[in-house]
Amino acid sequence: MNGTLENSIRNALNAAGYKYHCGNWIRLKGKGLDAISINSSSGGWINHRSGERGNYRVLAEKLGLGHIHAEYRDWQQEQGQINRPQQKPYDSQQRAKTLWARAVPAVKPKKPSHYTQEAWDVAQAPYAECREAVYDYLQSRGLAPLHWMQIIKIVPRLEPRYKHGEPANLDAEMAEQGADFYFLIPMRQLGASEAPAHICGVQRTYLSFPADKYDKARKIGRAMLGKKGVTTLTPPPGFLPVMLPAKGPVLGSGEGFETVASFVEKMRHPAVVCWDWSGLKKWAEMLQPTAESPTVAVLVDFDKSETGQRVSAAAVRKIRAQGGKSFYLLPPESIQPDDKGNRDWNDALRQGLDFAAEIVHAWHRSEQDMAKAPVAPDAPTLIKRGPRPAEVAQAIAKSVGRQDAYMQMETAVKEYLRKYRQFLEELAYWKSLTAEQKKVLKKPKLPPLLIKVTTGVGKSHLIRELIQSTDLPILILVLNHALAEEYAKAGALWYHGRAEPNFQPSNGAFYTEDEAARLRESTCFKFPVIKLVAEKNHVPSLTACRECEHGRKFMLEHYHPASQPYQDAQAWFKAHPQIHADAVTPCLWLSHQAKIRCARVVVTPYQSYSETLATWQNGDDAVPRLVIVDEIPELSREIRAHSGDMGLYVEKCAQSVEYVRKNPKDGEDSEKIAADLETAKGIFEDLGELLGRAITETTHVSDELAQRVQRLHVDWLPGATARWEKADVRYGHEPFAPLRMARALIQSIATRTAIIEKGRILVHEVTTLGDRIIKGAPTVLLDATPSPAVEYVVSNDGGQVVNAIAKQYVRITHFYQYLHGRTWKNREHQEQEMMRLMALREQMEQETGKTPATLTYMPHCELAGKIDDPLWGYWGRDDVGQDKWKGQNLFIFGGQIFSPETQASNYNSELLLRRLAGDRESPDWSKEIERNVEVVVGDRVVQAKAPLPADSILREWTLRDYGRRMAQAIGRARAVWATPDHPIHVWIVGGLPLSGLAEHGLEVSEYREERKNLNAVASQAAKEKVAVAVASLQAADKEPSYRSVNKWLTDRGLPEVRYSVWKEVMKASTTLNNTTHKGVDELLRALDSIARSADFCGCDIADVAKDRLAAPDLPKIHRIAALLILESAGQRPPDS
């Protein structure tokens, strides 16, 4: 009969003129037909290209074929009756595989070579609308459709079935809700490969077509078919994965496709879709992680029912319990939840949040968020004791050998010098242009270079070589005059700034010529006056110099008689006939300045920096110097004022306004200056009123007042000098102008960094050096631990940051149990702290065989009588800028732990710099804190003993700031010169977690419990006393019992010892009679049991003792222990 059926199909094809290949499957020939095969046994057919299929009747209607031999139906019925196989039970997995195999790819397949584009478009046209709908849907979920459509297939037609008018299958139910088609995503067996044979199910997503071009495809519902499995998603090719706080590869996992796809697409790490909470739970249980396994990032679905949080936290715990690394990533609270109150990571993507940043924030919050998550009944318990291993170790900055680090620094500096020469050439050309040409061509600019170079690598050596080898004009800024002297020996001219006369004239009036020769070259004869007006009155020192006879004499001797300064000096002496010019000594400081201006290389402490000093006077040409900063100082300074100061400023502004209007000068913008002064007067009035109200609470300057400052004339912008600030100079008047406070107010209010508290306003003024760096002037910054603000300012302006981090052969031991702050609670606490300091320092000396240098607080040095000891130092004096401890082991007790007010001031100081440089992301300081915060330090998790900011960014800044200060202190030992066989030992006792050391290439080698160490020392001393007492008693033929030993010690003025110490000594020296001491031991165990119960429950020990007495059948020894506790607490037993 098969032959008859096959012949009938052939006859029908021949009659219609179609060509074909014979066989079990009849393969058609011809354009558009070569993908169609007809089964010669059943008449069924399939289009291999499009996936379309059906019975012979459908094909006959499609191709216009005639009906086949009449015997076909009879044969079909006969075959059905004779050969009908036994019906198999419904297999959902096979159904899923079949559905996937027959589905149409969501991405249009490549055109076959024998097709024209037009014919191929016609063949694919029936699926175009479905593909567009899938594209729209994925795009509406914030995903990149083209990548994800490659793993999706489409079922373009629903197959609804009905029974008695009711939907009989899922397609019918979805069709009634408006579904037009669905797409499939495959699920594969757990642990299986991506081969098609391992598909165990599919996820069906039903969509409806958009109603019009303004509408989007709408999801109707979802349903799973087959056995539940997982789907592995891989990131788009050609992109590097986003760096996460984890060592090695990262694997994401989550419940939903869109959540996981968002992670894969944005973070570019692979991930696993588990499809629901039960799938996530099963997948986590199935994992068997090894040391090389990737870190699992569990993407939490935040559910109102807490199911997502509970299961995700349980999954993380299961993975960790099996030795794996896993993190709990909770979506941020800033996400707008849905109507049910749920939110997930796809919502973060759709709502425009910075997905990668939020993932990293969640990573750092993982432990805190998981601690708040509900605990599943079957979740494994993780034991936490001491610094436990971190799930993901902290990344330690890469370090190189000392010589390699020096070469990195040297190469960067030489390249910058080449750029600086080019800059000078371009600047000279720009200066030669006309005013109109300068409007077209911008002034050349050379942004700063920041080199993070480890202490001891040799930056001082490099600077000394530069002094002797280069012909460029250089200004070197150092921390103090002692360092300046070192560079002066190499050939730099040492600028001292104004210096007070070191002796008074013999005649009490003027110095003789011989006396003047013995004065310092930078002597300022009016130094007390200059200091007063500069620090108290806040007026330019130039106004005081004008009235100085020594300055006028300098002008007579150094200026041409036809020059204006010479004529002004002559007029001044005529106006002051009581002062004879011949008897006046010329100003030495102005002579020193003139010498400095013409010197090629100058060195000075950073406090003396000015724009004048940074300019080289090469004949008539003023050339900007290259400024090299050896150790970056603070780039802003704190200024405080109260309401009384504001009243004084208002009064002086009013006086200045009156004077300017009465004494106008031609060509000067007098009215504008007066208007600026009036505006300033109004601001000072408002601030005074605001300060008067701010008695207790901390507040910020109002937005209205801040906007008024920002609307001032451009001259008032931060970093500029207002017109009215120059009024006293321009008009030759001596009004009081609050220059520093005004400028600091402008900068701090405009950047929202001013703080008002308890009637005072706290602002920061950017130093002149800070202004230079913000403006991007040619500067080389050399520092081992620059602040994050400096790094931001340099890089944001187009400058370069070079890491020259050298390997430091140092073994850091951290005693993490206590904070050890600067102050003491009482006299007893003071004695305990000093005892700990001296005991641990002695222990370090015994263990290392060398006396360590000690760095602690100044009060501790004073109390120990070591304030001038070269091996002792304190924070603020010896932690930077000195190398007297080179090669010494270092003992650090405490750290630079600041008060909340000081922390806020330090942060705002850096925030001011960042915001002036364009930062709009850094948050304001917040007083919100968290206690007992766990911090990842290297490969350990350390609990902070001091409260830390609740905001993760502020907390990170706090730890980084503490870490860089600690790294500076460690650098005093110059560990880069040590060797692996003989490293420098550094013991750090107390302080904050040392996570900030990582970015400087340092990590903690060992953690110790301070209590154990101190107990070991004390225990050894106690054992020694007991041994002496026992020997003495035995020598006197007396029984060395516990009571006898303590009496012997008491008689000699020594403290008693504990029973355990006596017992341990007796065990080592004699055979202890256990029957004699059994009762004592049992009583001690009973007492310890009650104490442990009280500690565990958080109850008073006397209450626990009462509960024990109320228990029936209480052993006698426990009853005695409970009665002893009540007696010591002064309470009566419950039955007395």
QUICORCOR-V28031 format. One record per backbone hydrogen bond with DSSP energy under -0.5 kcal/mol. NH is the residue of the N-H (numbers start at 1). CO is the residue of the C=O. If there is no record, write none. Layout:
BEGIN
NH CO
NH CO
END
This chain:
BEGIN
5 1
6 2
7 3
8 4
9 5
10 6
11 7
12 8
13 9
14 10
15 11
16 12
17 13
17 14
18 13
21 27
26 24
26 38
27 21
27 25
28 26
28 36
29 19
33 30
34 30
36 33
37 46
38 26
39 44
40 24
40 38
43 39
45 54
46 37
47 52
48 35
48 46
51 47
54 45
59 55
60 56
61 57
62 58
63 59
64 60
65 60
72 69
73 70
74 70
75 71
76 72
77 73
78 74
79 75
80 76
81 77
82 78
83 79
84 80
92 90
95 91
96 92
97 93
98 94
99 95
100 96
101 97
102 98
103 99
104 154
106 152
108 106
115 112
120 116
121 117
122 118
123 119
124 120
125 121
127 124
128 124
128 125
129 125
131 127
132 128
133 129
134 130
135 131
136 132
137 133
138 134
139 135
140 136
141 137
141 138
142 139
143 138
145 143
147 144
148 144
149 145
150 147
151 148
152 149
153 184
154 104
155 182
156 154
163 166
166 163
168 161
169 161
173 169
174 170
175 171
176 172
177 173
178 175
179 174
180 207
181 207
182 155
183 205
184 153
185 203
186 151
187 201
188 230
189 198
192 189
198 195
199 196
200 187
201 187
202 225
203 185
204 202
204 223
205 183
206 204
206 221
207 181
208 218
215 212
218 208
220 206
221 206
223 204
225 202
227 200
230 188
231 273
233 231
233 271
239 236
242 267
246 244
251 295
252 270
253 297
254 272
255 299
260 256
261 257
262 258
263 259
264 260
265 261
266 262
267 263
268 263
268 264
271 233
272 252
273 231
274 254
274 272
275 255
276 274
280 276
281 277
282 278
283 279
284 280
285 281
286 282
287 283
293 290
295 249
296 325
297 251
297 295
298 296
298 327
299 253
299 297
300 298
300 329
302 300
302 343
303 301
306 303
310 306
311 307
312 308
313 309
314 310
315 311
316 312
317 313
318 314
319 315
320 316
321 317
322 318
323 320
324 319
327 296
329 298
329 327
330 328
335 332
337 335
338 342
341 338
343 302
347 344
348 344
349 345
350 346
351 347
352 349
353 348
355 353
358 354
359 355
360 356
361 357
362 358
363 359
364 360
365 361
366 363
369 365
370 366
371 367
372 368
373 369
373 370
379 376
383 381
385 383
388 386
388 941
390 939
394 938
397 998
400 805
405 401
406 402
407 403
408 404
409 405
410 406
411 407
412 408
413 409
414 410
415 411
416 412
417 413
418 414
419 415
420 416
421 417
422 418
423 419
424 420
425 421
426 422
427 423
428 424
429 425
430 426
431 427
432 428
433 430
438 434
439 435
440 436
440 437
441 437
442 440
449 779
450 800
451 449
451 781
452 450
452 802
453 451
453 783
454 804
457 454
462 458
463 459
464 460
465 461
466 462
467 463
468 464
469 465
470 466
474 600
475 626
476 602
477 475
477 628
478 604
484 480
485 481
486 482
487 483
488 484
489 485
490 486
491 488
492 487
493 601
495 493
495 603
496 494
499 522
508 505
516 512
517 513
518 514
518 515
519 516
523 520
524 499
525 523
527 524
530 526
531 527
532 528
533 529
534 530
535 531
536 532
537 532
538 533
539 533
543 540
544 540
544 541
545 541
546 542
547 544
548 545
549 547
552 548
553 549
554 550
555 551
556 552
557 553
558 554
559 555
563 560
567 563
568 564
569 565
570 566
571 567
572 568
573 569
574 570
575 571
576 572
579 576
580 578
581 579
583 580
584 581
587 550
589 523
591 587
592 588
593 589
594 590
595 591
596 592
597 593
598 594
599 595
599 596
602 474
603 493
604 476
606 478
608 605
609 606
614 610
615 612
616 623
617 597
617 615
618 616
618 621
619 617
621 618
623 616
623 621
625 614
626 473
627 625
627 778
628 475
628 626
629 627
629 780
630 477
630 628
631 629
631 782
637 765
639 763
641 761
643 759
645 642
646 642
647 643
648 644
649 645
650 646
651 647
652 648
653 649
654 650
655 651
656 652
657 653
658 654
659 655
660 656
661 657
662 658
663 659
668 665
670 668
673 669
674 670
675 671
676 672
677 673
678 674
679 675
680 676
681 677
682 678
683 679
684 680
685 681
686 682
687 683
688 684
689 685
690 686
691 687
692 688
693 689
694 690
695 693
699 756
701 754
706 702
707 703
708 704
709 705
710 706
711 707
712 709
716 713
717 714
720 717
725 722
726 722
726 723
727 724
729 726
730 726
731 727
732 729
733 728
737 735
739 538
739 737
742 738
743 739
744 740
745 741
746 742
747 743
748 744
749 745
750 746
751 747
752 749
753 748
754 748
755 762
756 699
757 755
757 760
758 697
759 694
760 757
761 641
762 755
763 639
763 761
765 637
767 635
771 767
772 768
773 769
774 770
775 771
776 772
776 773
777 772
780 627
781 449
781 779
782 629
782 780
783 451
783 781
791 787
792 788
793 789
794 790
795 791
796 792
797 793
797 794
798 795
799 794
800 448
802 450
802 800
804 452
804 802
806 804
807 400
809 807
809 975
810 808
811 984
812 810
813 811
813 986
814 1006
815 813
815 988
816 814
816 1008
830 826
831 827
832 828
833 829
834 830
835 831
836 832
837 833
838 834
839 835
840 836
841 837
842 838
843 839
844 840
845 841
846 842
847 843
848 844
849 845
852 850
853 889
854 871
855 891
856 873
861 857
862 858
863 859
864 860
865 861
865 862
866 861
869 866
872 869
873 854
875 856
877 874
878 874
886 883
887 973
888 885
890 985
891 853
892 890
892 987
893 855
893 891
894 892
894 989
897 895
898 896
903 899
904 900
905 901
906 902
907 903
908 904
909 905
910 906
911 907
912 908
913 909
914 910
915 911
916 912
917 913
918 915
919 914
930 948
935 942
937 935
937 940
938 936
940 937
941 388
942 935
942 940
944 933
948 930
950 928
955 951
956 952
957 953
958 954
959 955
960 956
961 957
962 958
963 959
964 960
965 961
966 962
967 963
968 964
969 965
970 966
971 967
972 969
973 970
974 971
977 974
978 975
979 982
984 809
986 811
987 890
988 813
988 986
989 892
989 987
990 815
990 988
991 819
997 994
998 995
1000 997
1001 998
1002 997
1005 812
1006 812
1008 814
1010 1008
1013 1009
1014 1010
1015 1011
1016 1012
1017 1013
1018 1014
1019 1015
1020 1016
1021 1017
1022 1018
1023 1019
1024 1020
1025 1021
1026 1022
1027 1023
1028 1024
1029 1025
1030 1026
1031 1027
1032 1028
1033 1029
1034 1030
1035 1031
1036 1032
1037 1034
1038 1033
1041 1039
1045 1041
1046 1042
1047 1043
1048 1044
1049 1045
1050 1046
1051 1047
1052 1048
1052 1049
1053 1050
1054 1049
1062 1058
1063 1059
1064 1060
1065 1061
1066 1062
1067 1063
1068 1064
1069 1065
1070 1066
1072 1070
1074 1072
1076 1073
1077 1073
1078 1074
1081 1077
1082 1078
1083 1079
1084 1080
1085 1081
1086 1082
1087 1083
1088 1084
1089 1085
1090 1086
1091 1087
1092 1088
1093 1089
1094 1090
1095 1091
1096 1092
1097 1093
1098 1094
1099 1094
1104 1100
1105 1101
1106 1102
1107 1103
1108 1104
1109 1105
1110 1106
1111 1107
1111 1108
1114 1111
1119 1115
1120 1116
1121 1117
1122 1118
1123 1119
1124 1120
1125 1121
1126 1122
1127 1123
1128 1124
1129 1125
1130 1127
1131 1126
1136 1133
END
